């Protein structure tokens, strides 16, 4: 055989000539062949015929981190979670927490240690009173590790007071739960006054105690800002910043004005991020025509979610004043929705 040799690593056309002679010296006619070498495709197979090799991921980040604590719901992390922030604080009264995480990369593995003991994701882990250290280690596909730390402070469980006037009240259980969560408290004489009406300032204190926002709020510029007690100023400022509450057309806030059931419903709807624009045509309550247009959609949506309920004969009593027991119940129902 004579002619060009074929270099398979160089693109081009090659002519190959074949001269064949048998053992007796007889020659066959010359054969010529053209061989073309082309560039390999970018997604082609490897020389051995296997799949192209891939590089193991070094992504050891978390994309979410949650701590839930029974009746308290989701604990607030300080600061708010970000994948590039590795140390957090959280406070709770709960005796147990459930840790939930999701990794940035599907092949990464996560391990948990609470106070030095291995804990399993999705199961209840016991907290001691005082400081608890939760260590979350994420191991990437290539072995890279990243560690997140949450310092959880469990306060000693305060004894829930036995109020003198709630034992047989329809909202006794809700009042006890709200007291345990620090949402409300009773009076110096040992009473709770469940049927007492609630002022606008008092309701916002309940609401902010439940939400525990990590902001200071905005400056209060109401014409009657001086009449907002020191005990309520922070809650009003936080609610104002969050868009939960507004003042009146005359520039006042009226902190001591008793809050109506319609006003309470609109504030709760705003907290839940519902529309509350007043576009609903029918709330489903028997006294629907008595409900002001500005509150209809909020009440309709909250009724559908089970956050608010009517009174006797399926009436909502929109102009009626909210009692402390009703306010506590609605706030707890709101927390349940937020924690879903």
Secondary structure, DSSP 8 states (H G I E B T S, - for coil): -EE----TTS-EEEEEEE--B-TTS-B---EEEEEEE----TT---TTSS-----------EEEEEEE-GGG-B---BS---TT--EEEEEE--SEEEEEEEESSTT-EEEEEETTEEE-TTSEEE--SEEEEEEEEEE-TTS-EEEEEEEEEE---------TT-TTSTTHHHHHHHHHTTS----TTS---TTSB-BHHHHHHHHHHHH--SS-------TTGGGS-HHHHHHHHHHHHTTS----TTS---TTSB-BHHHHHHHHHHHTT---SS--S--SSTTGGGS-HHHHHHHHHHHHHTSS---GGG---TTSB-BHHHHHHHHHHHHHHHT-
